[in-house]
């Protein structure tokens, strides 16, 4: 049996932090895992900026509530789930994910948790496991599943490289240039066709 593991942000929904950065006019929060491969370092950077600006979880959730999946994402996911088991494997947080999962038809998601103080300010984060994306596909493989994976950022490379087949999806040119060995796709139709080929 196959399980398709998909990244969330940049693949099915816009980048949450970038949408928040634009809504609050804080350019420093535009940095994502496309720019910084060290996730702990990136989150510490984000939390410092939020504290300096006096912004907390509720402010981010307000932005998320107005976000929609990327054009065609819900239809792509519906079609994919009709032919394969799908798990979204994301470094986002359960406090962020729920409104977006509702708009995507409640797919299964493995993600992380934010630590929030009594004032509603972010004070840390708890990763589900270390190197969570690679660890997830290895665990699925240990259960007898073949994994296929796709994502757009540095933190997706582990699950792509560990899978039977994997693809970069709408990735920045810098990551595509650094990893020419990974096929780079740009549309949901291309990704669905590539997955169908592997399933066959």
N, CA, C and O of each residue as an XYZ file, in Angstrom:
800
protein
N       0.829     -1.200      0.000
C       0.000      0.000      0.000
C       0.863      1.250      0.000
O       1.968      1.272      0.542
N       0.327      2.285     -0.621
C       1.039      3.557     -0.692
C       0.370      4.601      0.187
O      -0.850      4.609      0.347
N       1.182      5.477      0.750
C       0.689      6.669      1.431
C       1.387      7.865      0.806
O       2.612      7.895      0.690
N       0.592      8.848      0.407
C       1.153     10.088     -0.137
C       1.278     11.087      0.999
O       0.297     11.387      1.680
N       2.481     11.602      1.202
C       2.751     12.588      2.243
C       2.968     13.950      1.588
O       3.878     14.124      0.778
N       2.134     14.895      1.945
C       2.195     16.232      1.345
C       2.515     17.284      2.387
O       2.030     17.224      3.517
N       3.322     18.233      2.007
C       3.491     19.447      2.793
C       2.186     20.246      2.719
O       1.365     20.019      1.830
N       2.000     21.175      3.648
C       0.786     21.995      3.658
C       1.024     23.367      3.034
O       0.484     23.683      1.973
N       1.838     24.176      3.707
C       2.019     25.566      3.270
C       2.883     25.624      2.010
O       3.945     25.004      1.940
N       2.415     26.369      1.032
C       3.112     26.464     -0.239
C       2.700     25.390     -1.227
O       2.977     25.496     -2.422
N       2.024     24.334     -0.720
C       1.557     23.254     -1.582
C       0.030     23.263     -1.680
O      -0.529     23.184     -2.774
N      -0.636     23.359     -0.533
C      -2.099     23.356     -0.519
C      -2.708     24.676     -0.048
O      -3.823     25.026     -0.437
N      -1.984     25.394      0.778
C      -2.461     26.691      1.275
C      -1.317     27.689      1.183
O      -0.156     27.290      1.089
N      -1.630     28.991      1.208
C      -0.549     29.981      1.218
C       0.311     29.844      2.475
O      -0.100     29.219      3.453
N       1.490     30.427      2.438
C       2.364     30.443      3.608
C       1.726     31.311      4.699
O       1.543     32.515      4.520
N       1.396     30.686      5.822
C       0.690     31.388      6.894
C       1.478     32.586      7.401
O       0.924     33.674      7.558
N       2.758     32.396      7.657
C       3.552     33.500      8.209
C       3.668     34.653      7.225
O       3.685     35.816      7.628
N       3.748     34.340      5.945
C       3.822     35.412      4.953
C       2.502     36.170      4.856
O       2.491     37.392      4.708
N       1.399     35.446      4.939
C       0.096     36.120      4.924
C      -0.055     37.029      6.140
O      -0.585     38.136      6.039
N       0.412     36.554      7.279
C       0.360     37.372      8.496
C       1.293     38.574      8.382
O       0.950     39.676      8.809
N       2.466     38.356      7.808
C       3.427     39.451      7.617
C       2.833     40.558      6.755
O       3.011     41.744      7.032
N       2.123     40.151      5.703
C       1.491     41.144      4.824
C       0.332     41.845      5.525
O       0.161     43.057      5.394
N      -0.461     41.078      6.268
C      -1.616     41.673      6.953
C      -1.185     42.692      7.998
O      -1.850     43.710      8.191
N      -0.073     42.417      8.670
C       0.394     43.298      9.749
C       1.534     44.221      9.319
O       2.048     45.006     10.115
N       1.917     44.114      8.049
C       2.987     44.949      7.495
C       4.283     44.808      8.303
O       4.867     45.787      8.766
N       4.703     43.551      8.450
C       5.958     43.234      9.141
C       6.825     42.424      8.177
O       6.793     41.194      8.223
N       7.588     43.072      7.316
C       8.366     42.352      6.301
C       9.307     41.291      6.865
O       9.590     40.299      6.192
N       9.790     41.485      8.080
C      10.735     40.524      8.660
C      10.116     39.145      8.834
O      10.841     38.153      8.896
N       8.788     39.062      8.914
C       8.119     37.769      9.078
C       7.871     37.051      7.754
O       7.236     35.997      7.732
N       8.361     37.609      6.658
C       8.210     36.941      5.359
C       9.133     35.734      5.217
O       8.933     34.906      4.329
N      10.128     35.629      6.072
C      11.085     34.518      5.993
C      10.385     33.207      6.340
O       9.650     33.139      7.326
N      10.609     32.159      5.534
C      10.000     30.851      5.753
C      11.069     29.760      5.663
O      12.264     30.044      5.575
N      10.611     28.509      5.686
C      11.538     27.383      5.530
C      12.119     27.304      4.124
O      13.015     26.499      3.870
N      11.624     28.119      3.220
C      12.267     28.233      1.908
C      13.581     29.009      2.027
O      14.469     28.887      1.184
N      13.682     29.809      3.093
C      14.847     30.668      3.284
C      15.783     30.164      4.386
O      17.003     30.300      4.288
N      15.191     29.576      5.442
C      15.959     29.150      6.609
C      15.721     27.662      6.876
O      14.629     27.282      7.298
N      16.733     26.812      6.636
C      16.538     25.376      6.831
C      16.465     24.944      8.300
O      15.941     23.870      8.596
N      16.981     25.759      9.220
C      16.969     25.421     10.650
C      15.651     25.898     11.253
O      15.480     27.090     11.508
N      14.711     24.965     11.482
C      13.367     25.354     11.895
C      13.336     25.958     13.296
O      12.596     26.911     13.536
N      14.123     25.423     14.216
C      14.163     25.986     15.568
C      14.669     27.430     15.540
O      14.143     28.297     16.239
N      15.671     27.669     14.744
C      16.211     29.028     14.601
C      15.155     29.957     14.002
O      15.005     31.097     14.443
N      14.425     29.468     12.998
C      13.393     30.278     12.354
C      12.283     30.624     13.344
O      11.823     31.766     13.377
N      11.848     29.661     14.148
C      10.770     29.926     15.097
C      11.212     30.882     16.202
O      10.432     31.738     16.619
N      12.429     30.754     16.675
C      12.937     31.691     17.685
C      12.945     33.111     17.126
O      12.591     34.062     17.823
N      13.345     33.246     15.888
C      13.348     34.537     15.188
C      11.933     35.106     15.106
O      11.720     36.288     15.376
N      10.970     34.269     14.733
C       9.585     34.730     14.620
C       9.016     35.155     15.965
O       8.360     36.192     16.066
N       9.263     34.358     16.995
C       8.725     34.658     18.322
C       9.289     35.973     18.847
O       8.567     36.755     19.466
N      10.569     36.219     18.605
C      11.176     37.495     19.023
C      10.477     38.673     18.348
O      10.190     39.679     18.997
N      10.202     38.555     17.055
C       9.547     39.639     16.313
C       8.136     39.867     16.843
O       7.714     41.010     17.019
N       7.401     38.775     17.099
C       6.041     38.897     17.622
C       6.025     39.593     18.976
O       5.186     40.459     19.222
N       6.945     39.219     19.850
C       6.979     39.838     21.178
C       7.296     41.328     21.072
O       6.704     42.154     21.768
N       8.220     41.648     20.210
C       8.584     43.057     20.018
C       7.389     43.858     19.506
O       7.220     45.023     19.866
N       6.564     43.237     18.669
C       5.400     43.919     18.097
C       4.162     43.822     18.991
O       3.144     44.454     18.712
N       4.249     43.026     20.070
C       3.112     42.863     20.961
C       1.971     42.069     20.362
O       0.806     42.310     20.678
N       2.304     41.118     19.492
C       1.296     40.319     18.796
C       1.320     38.881     19.305
O       2.388     38.320     19.550
N       0.135     38.289     19.463
C       0.039     36.946     20.011
C      -0.696     35.979     19.098
O      -0.943     36.262     17.926
N      -1.038     34.832     19.668
C      -1.691     33.768     18.901
C      -2.998     34.234     18.284
O      -3.265     33.942     17.118
N      -3.815     34.950     19.035
C      -5.114     35.380     18.520
C      -4.971     36.254     17.281
O      -5.812     36.201     16.383
N      -3.918     37.052     17.227
C      -3.689     37.916     16.063
C      -3.393     37.085     14.819
O      -3.885     37.382     13.731
N      -2.581     36.035     14.992
C      -2.259     35.160     13.856
C      -3.500     34.386     13.429
O      -3.769     34.250     12.236
N      -4.254     33.882     14.395
C      -5.468     33.127     14.077
C      -6.494     33.983     13.342
O      -7.254     33.475     12.518
N      -6.515     35.268     13.636
C      -7.424     36.165     12.920
C      -7.092     36.201     11.432
O      -7.987     36.170     10.588
N      -5.804     36.266     11.116
C      -5.378     36.236      9.717
C      -5.721     34.890      9.080
O      -6.228     34.847      7.959
N      -5.448     33.795      9.787
C      -5.705     32.458      9.248
C      -7.187     32.272      8.923
O      -7.526     31.627      7.931
N      -8.065     32.829      9.748
C      -9.503     32.646      9.539
C      -9.966     33.215      8.203
O     -10.996     32.794      7.676
N      -9.224     34.158      7.657
C      -9.581     34.738      6.370
C      -8.856     34.131      5.188
O      -9.047     34.564      4.052
N      -8.020     33.125      5.443
C      -7.259     32.488      4.363
C      -8.051     31.367      3.702
O      -8.892     30.726      4.332
N      -7.772     31.144      2.434
C      -8.369     30.036      1.678
C      -7.264     29.160      1.103
O      -6.136     29.624      0.939
N      -7.570     27.895      0.794
C      -6.589     27.062      0.086
C      -6.171     27.712     -1.227
O      -6.874     28.570     -1.761
N      -5.029     27.297     -1.734
C      -4.568     27.779     -3.037
C      -5.568     27.340     -4.110
O      -6.220     26.307     -3.954
N      -5.696     28.103     -5.187
C      -6.654     27.740     -6.249
C      -6.414     26.322     -6.770
O      -5.308     25.982     -7.187
N      -7.447     25.518     -6.741
C      -7.357     24.142     -7.223
C      -6.912     23.134     -6.185
O      -6.951     21.932     -6.448
N      -6.484     23.591     -4.994
C      -5.924     22.673     -3.997
C      -6.965     21.700     -3.465
O      -6.690     20.506     -3.343
N      -8.151     22.190     -3.148
C      -9.184     21.313     -2.580
C      -9.594     20.242     -3.592
O      -9.786     19.081     -3.229
N      -9.726     20.627     -4.837
C     -10.106     19.675     -5.885
C      -8.993     18.640     -6.098
O      -9.261     17.448     -6.249
N      -7.747     19.113     -6.107
C      -6.613     18.198     -6.238
C      -6.607     17.185     -5.095
O      -6.442     15.985     -5.315
N      -6.789     17.683     -3.879
C      -6.747     16.804     -2.721
C      -7.902     15.799     -2.744
O      -7.715     14.634     -2.395
N      -9.077     16.237     -3.146
C     -10.214     15.318     -3.265
C      -9.912     14.202     -4.256
O     -10.172     13.032     -3.975
N      -9.369     14.556     -5.407
C      -9.046     13.556     -6.435
C      -7.958     12.616     -5.937
O      -8.041     11.405     -6.139
N      -6.943     13.168     -5.290
C      -5.848     12.336     -4.790
C      -6.343     11.360     -3.734
O      -5.932     10.199     -3.726
N      -7.213     11.810     -2.847
C      -7.732     10.940     -1.777
C      -8.652      9.851     -2.322
O      -8.934      8.876     -1.627
N      -9.124     10.008     -3.562
C      -9.954      8.955     -4.166
C      -9.109      7.803     -4.701
O      -9.637      6.729     -4.989
N      -7.788      8.020     -4.837
C      -6.924      6.970     -5.400
C      -5.826      6.518     -4.445
O      -5.158      5.517     -4.707
N      -5.624      7.244     -3.328
C      -4.528      6.895     -2.411
C      -4.827      7.417     -1.014
O      -5.616      8.344     -0.835
N      -4.179      6.801     -0.024
C      -4.197      7.357      1.327
C      -3.287      8.587      1.344
O      -2.208      8.577      0.752
N      -3.727      9.633      2.020
C      -2.970     10.893      2.028
C      -2.824     11.383      3.461
O      -3.788     11.394      4.227
N      -1.615     11.787      3.813
C      -1.360     12.430      5.099
C      -0.631     13.738      4.828
O       0.378     13.758      4.124
N      -1.135     14.815      5.381
C      -0.409     16.080      5.326
C       0.596     16.076      6.473
O       0.224     15.931      7.638
N       1.861     16.237      6.133
C       2.935     16.225      7.122
C       3.544     17.628      7.111
O       4.250     18.012      6.179
N       3.251     18.374      8.165
C       3.562     19.800      8.141
C       4.287     20.237      9.407
O       4.102     19.654     10.476
N       5.105     21.258      9.276
C       5.729     21.875     10.444
C       4.898     23.040     10.973
O       5.384     23.831     11.781
N       3.660     23.149     10.525
C       2.771     24.143     11.120
C       2.302     23.631     12.481
O       2.841     22.647     12.986
N       1.316     24.279     13.075
C       0.904     23.972     14.441
C      -0.588     23.707     14.504
O      -1.358     24.253     13.714
N      -0.999     22.857     15.456
C      -2.415     22.532     15.532
C      -3.266     23.772     15.799
O      -4.430     23.816     15.399
N      -2.700     24.783     16.473
C      -3.448     26.029     16.719
C      -3.679     26.837     15.442
O      -4.537     27.718     15.412
N      -2.914     26.538     14.386
C      -3.071     27.215     13.103
C      -3.929     26.411     12.119
O      -4.620     26.987     11.279
N      -3.882     25.085     12.228
C      -4.324     24.231     11.129
C      -5.837     24.087     10.983
O      -6.325     23.948      9.862
N      -6.590     24.116     12.074
C      -7.997     23.719     12.034
C      -8.844     24.455     10.997
O      -9.559     23.793     10.245
N      -8.803     25.788     10.914
C      -9.641     26.455      9.903
C      -9.295     26.042      8.480
O     -10.174     25.967      7.621
N      -8.025     25.777      8.230
C      -7.592     25.386      6.891
C      -7.985     23.945      6.584
O      -8.343     23.625      5.450
N      -7.919     23.078      7.589
C      -8.343     21.690      7.380
C      -9.836     21.631      7.067
O     -10.273     20.812      6.259
N     -10.605     22.489      7.699
C     -12.044     22.531      7.406
C     -12.276     22.853      5.932
O     -13.125     22.242      5.282
N     -11.521     23.810      5.412
C     -11.705     24.226      4.022
C     -11.161     23.209      3.025
O     -11.481     23.258      1.838
N     -10.334     22.284      3.519
C      -9.796     21.224      2.652
C     -10.529     19.900      2.838
O     -10.095     18.880      2.303
N     -11.635     19.896      3.590
C     -12.403     18.670      3.763
C     -11.873     17.748      4.842
O     -12.073     16.535      4.772
N     -11.194     18.305      5.847
C     -10.692     17.559      7.001
C      -9.763     16.400      6.638
O     -10.016     15.271      7.058
N      -8.699     16.639      5.873
C      -7.706     15.584      5.657
C      -6.930     15.316      6.950
O      -6.938     16.137      7.868
N      -6.274     14.184      7.011
C      -5.404     13.868      8.144
C      -4.166     14.757      8.089
O      -3.556     14.914      7.032
N      -3.794     15.341      9.237
C      -2.590     16.163      9.290
C      -1.768     15.797     10.515
O      -2.303     15.658     11.615
N      -0.471     15.641     10.320
C       0.487     15.491     11.410
C       1.237     16.814     11.501
O       1.899     17.214     10.543
N       1.143     17.498     12.636
C       1.850     18.770     12.772
C       2.329     18.942     14.207
O       2.365     17.973     14.965
N       2.693     20.144     14.585
C       3.329     20.410     15.862
C       2.429     21.279     16.743
O       1.286     21.560     16.384
N       2.948     21.702     17.895
C       2.162     22.466     18.850
C       2.929     23.692     19.308
O       4.133     23.633     19.558
N       2.216     24.801     19.414
C       2.804     26.025     19.950
C       2.675     26.063     21.464
O       1.701     25.563     22.027
N       3.654     26.653     22.110
C       3.554     26.970     23.531
C       3.126     28.430     23.646
O       3.736     29.321     23.056
N       2.073     28.652     24.411
C       1.484     29.987     24.526
C       1.351     30.327     26.009
O       0.872     29.506     26.791
N       1.774     31.534     26.402
C       1.693     31.904     27.817
C       0.291     32.408     28.168
O      -0.596     32.442     27.315
N       0.102     32.799     29.432
C      -1.223     33.199     29.912
C      -1.750     34.445     29.210
O      -2.958     34.679     29.162
N      -0.838     35.237     28.670
C      -1.245     36.454     27.957
C      -1.534     36.191     26.481
O      -1.858     37.121     25.742
N      -1.421     34.932     26.043
C      -1.662     34.595     24.648
C      -0.489     34.850     23.737
O      -0.637     34.858     22.515
N       0.700     35.063     24.331
C       1.899     35.306     23.538
C       2.630     33.990     23.289
O       2.693     33.133     24.171
N       3.180     33.832     22.091
C       3.964     32.645     21.781
C       5.254     32.674     22.578
O       5.953     33.687     22.613
N       5.566     31.545     23.222
C       6.795     31.485     24.007
C       7.663     30.287     23.630
O       8.738     30.096     24.197
N       7.207     29.489     22.687
C       8.003     28.355     22.238
C       7.181     27.447     21.352
O       6.034     27.750     21.024
N       7.772     26.337     20.970
C       7.057     25.351     20.156
C       7.562     23.959     20.499
O       8.703     23.780     20.925
N       6.694     22.983     20.304
C       7.043     21.592     20.572
C       6.892     20.809     19.275
O       5.793     20.685     18.736
N       8.003     20.287     18.784
C       7.963     19.455     17.596
C       7.438     18.069     17.965
O       7.792     17.532     19.015
N       6.605     17.494     17.120
C       6.035     16.176     17.367
C       7.142     15.152     17.585
O       7.098     14.375     18.538
N       8.127     15.154     16.707
C       9.358     14.370     16.848
C      10.458     15.157     16.153
O      10.170     16.058     15.365
N      11.690     14.835     16.431
C      12.792     15.475     15.719
C      12.808     15.029     14.258
O      12.457     13.894     13.937
N      13.219     15.936     13.389
C      13.263     15.650     11.951
C      11.939     15.002     11.545
O      11.906     13.911     10.977
N      10.839     15.717     11.860
C       9.507     15.107     11.864
C       9.067     14.545     10.518
O       8.390     13.518     10.474
N       9.432     15.188      9.439
C       8.936     14.712      8.143
C       9.633     13.422      7.713
O       8.982     12.472      7.280
N      10.946     13.397      7.834
C      11.674     12.161      7.503
C      11.270     11.040      8.472
O      11.064      9.900      8.058
N      11.160     11.373      9.755
C      10.790     10.375     10.763
C       9.413      9.789     10.478
O       9.193      8.593     10.666
N       8.485     10.630     10.026
C       7.130     10.162      9.718
C       7.139      9.158      8.575
O       6.506      8.107      8.669
N       7.846      9.470      7.500
C       7.831      8.521      6.383
C       8.564      7.236      6.737
O       8.178      6.158      6.284
N       9.615      7.338      7.541
C      10.306      6.112      7.969
C       9.380      5.250      8.832
O       9.384      4.023      8.723
N       8.589      5.902      9.688
C       7.653      5.154     10.528
C       6.582      4.480      9.677
O       6.233      3.325      9.920
N       6.065      5.184      8.695
C       5.074      4.589      7.800
C       5.663      3.404      7.045
O       5.006      2.378      6.872
N       6.902      3.553      6.600
C       7.565      2.457      5.894
C       7.762      1.253      6.807
O       7.685      0.113      6.351
N       8.014      1.495      8.095
C       8.189      0.393      9.041
C       6.892     -0.381      9.261
O       6.904     -1.524      9.717
N       5.756      0.275      8.923
C       4.443     -0.377      9.015
C       4.057     -1.087      7.723
O       2.965     -1.646      7.624
N       4.945     -1.068      6.735
C       4.683     -1.772      5.489
C       4.161     -0.904      4.365
O       3.769     -1.429      3.323
N       4.144      0.425      4.542
C       3.678      1.323      3.496
C       4.841      1.797      2.634
O       5.953      1.990      3.127
N       4.575      1.984      1.342
C       5.480      2.726      0.473
C       5.030      4.180      0.519
O       3.833      4.457      0.438
N       5.964      5.105      0.648
C       5.586      6.516      0.707
C       5.996      7.258     -0.552
O       7.051      7.011     -1.136
N       5.125      8.177     -0.950
C       5.397      9.145     -2.002
C       5.277     10.496     -1.329
O       4.413     10.669     -0.469
N       6.116     11.469     -1.691
C       6.119     12.722     -0.946
C       6.340     13.920     -1.854
O       7.000     13.831     -2.889
N       5.767     15.046     -1.433
C       5.958     16.285     -2.182
C       5.908     17.480     -1.241
O       5.119     17.517     -0.297
N       6.768     18.454     -1.519
C       6.809     19.689     -0.748
C       7.610     20.736     -1.484
O       8.104     20.499     -2.586
N       7.734     21.897     -0.866
C       8.352     23.023     -1.573
C       9.556     23.628     -0.877
O      10.170     24.551     -1.413
N       9.913     23.133      0.308
C      10.904     23.836      1.124
C      12.015     22.913      1.607
O      11.973     21.698      1.412
N      13.018     23.528      2.249
C      14.135     22.760      2.791
C      13.659     21.671      3.751
O      14.186     20.559      3.750
N      12.653     22.004      4.575
C      12.221     21.027      5.574
C      11.426     19.868      4.973
O      11.045     18.946      5.696
N      11.170     19.898      3.671
C      10.505     18.783      2.994
C      11.485     17.802      2.367
O      11.098     16.702      1.971
N      12.741     18.193      2.275
C      13.706     17.372      1.549
C      13.877     16.002      2.186
O      14.035     15.005      1.481
N      13.849     15.941      3.520
C      14.033     14.662      4.202
C      12.987     13.644      3.822
O      13.311     12.491      3.538
N      11.704     14.068      3.815
C      10.653     13.090      3.498
C      10.642     12.749      2.018
O      10.277     11.634      1.645
N      11.040     13.694      1.164
C      11.124     13.412     -0.267
C      12.239     12.403     -0.540
O      12.043     11.422     -1.257
N      13.411     12.661      0.044
C      14.568     11.795     -0.200
C      14.371     10.401      0.388
O      14.905      9.425     -0.139
N      13.605     10.300      1.482
C      13.405      9.006      2.130
C      12.310      8.176      1.480
O      12.173      6.992      1.785
N      11.531      8.774      0.593
C      10.374      8.097      0.010
C      10.727      7.338     -1.264
O      11.774      7.556     -1.874
N       9.834      6.455     -1.639
C       9.993      5.690     -2.886
C      10.115      6.633     -4.071
O      10.921      6.409     -4.974
N       9.307      7.692     -4.064
C       9.387      8.728     -5.098
C       8.956     10.033     -4.461
O       8.156     10.050     -3.526
N       9.501     11.135     -4.981
C       9.138     12.431     -4.423
C       9.372     13.546     -5.414
O      10.130     13.410     -6.375
N       8.700     14.650     -5.156
C       8.738     15.777     -6.083
C       8.753     17.094     -5.318
O       8.080     17.244     -4.298
N       9.518     18.031     -5.818
C       9.375     19.409     -5.379
C       8.142     19.979     -6.064
O       7.870     19.665     -7.223
N       7.390     20.823     -5.342
C       6.186     21.393     -5.928
C       6.199     22.904     -5.731
O       6.183     23.400     -4.605
N       6.229     23.624     -6.847
C       6.269     25.101     -6.815
C       7.367     25.598     -5.888
O       7.177     26.554     -5.137
N       8.501     24.947     -5.948
C       9.628     25.309     -5.088
C      10.380     26.509     -5.651
O      10.340     26.751     -6.858
N      11.066     27.264     -4.794
C      11.859     28.380     -5.292
C      13.039     27.884     -6.138
O      13.502     26.754     -5.986
N      13.504     28.749     -7.018
C      14.586     28.378     -7.929
C      15.840     27.955     -7.176
O      16.578     27.088     -7.643
N      16.089     28.561     -6.010
C      17.298     28.228     -5.254
C      17.298     26.768     -4.818
O      18.324     26.095     -4.924
N      16.173     26.270     -4.332
C      16.103     24.874     -3.886
C      16.159     23.931     -5.088
O      16.812     22.889     -5.031
N      15.479     24.295     -6.167
C      15.545     23.458     -7.372
C      16.976     23.369     -7.896
O      17.404     22.310     -8.354
N      17.709     24.464     -7.833
C      19.097     24.470     -8.321
C      19.999     23.624     -7.430
O      20.909     22.956     -7.920
N      19.747     23.653     -6.117
C      20.557     22.875     -5.176
C      20.244     21.384     -5.244
O      21.073     20.557     -4.864
N      19.047     21.038     -5.728
C      18.623     19.629     -5.751
C      18.055     19.248     -7.117
O      16.871     18.937     -7.241
N      18.913     19.275     -8.143
C      18.443     18.939     -9.502
C      18.024     17.482     -9.627
O      17.356     17.109    -10.592
N      18.413     16.650     -8.654
C      18.052     15.229     -8.711
C      16.582     14.978     -8.368
O      16.065     13.891     -8.626
N      15.900     15.987     -7.784
C      14.487     15.827     -7.413
C      13.627     16.470     -8.495
O      13.787     17.660     -8.767
N      12.719     15.721     -9.123
C      11.856     16.324    -10.145
C      11.071     17.501     -9.568
O      10.547     17.422     -8.457
N      10.995     18.574    -10.320
C      10.306     19.792     -9.872
C       9.060     20.007    -10.728
O       9.152     20.157    -11.946
N       7.914     20.021    -10.090
C       6.634     20.188    -10.779
C       6.006     21.513    -10.378
O       6.316     22.069     -9.324
N       5.105     22.019    -11.245
C       4.551     23.355    -11.019
C       3.025     23.397    -10.948
O       2.457     24.414    -10.552
N       2.348     22.295    -11.329
C       0.881     22.322    -11.327
C       0.337     21.073    -10.639
O       1.015     20.048    -10.562
N      -0.894     21.172    -10.142
C      -1.539     20.011     -9.531
C      -1.742     18.893    -10.540
O      -1.637     17.719    -10.186
N      -2.029     19.231    -11.781
C      -2.202     18.197    -12.805
C      -0.920     17.393    -12.985
O      -0.958     16.169    -13.111
N       0.222     18.093    -12.996
C       1.507     17.404    -13.124
C       1.763     16.494    -11.929
O       2.207     15.357    -12.086
N       1.480     17.004    -10.742
C       1.726     16.214     -9.539
C       0.807     14.996     -9.486
O       1.248     13.900     -9.142
N      -0.450     15.180     -9.820
C      -1.393     14.062     -9.819
C      -0.973     12.999    -10.835
O      -1.057     11.804    -10.555
N      -0.526     13.430    -12.005
C      -0.079     12.484    -13.032
C       1.147     11.707    -12.561
O       1.249     10.503    -12.794
N       2.075     12.393    -11.898
C       3.286     11.730    -11.405
C       2.941     10.704    -10.330
O       3.518      9.617    -10.300
N       2.009     11.042     -9.455
C       1.583     10.119     -8.409
C       0.871      8.920     -9.019
O       1.122      7.778     -8.635
N      -0.019      9.185     -9.974
C      -0.731      8.083    -10.652
C       0.276      7.106    -11.286
O       0.098      5.890    -11.214
N       1.310      7.641    -11.894
C       2.321      6.786    -12.539
C       2.975      5.878    -11.522
O       3.194      4.697    -11.793
N       3.292      6.418    -10.345
C       3.921      5.591     -9.293
C       2.944      4.554     -8.740
O       3.338      3.426     -8.447
N       1.691      4.928     -8.599
C       0.692      3.987     -8.080
C       0.451      2.835     -9.045
O       0.096      1.729     -8.637
N       0.648      3.110    -10.329
C       0.428      2.070    -11.338
C       1.561      1.053    -11.346
O       1.537      0.108    -12.135
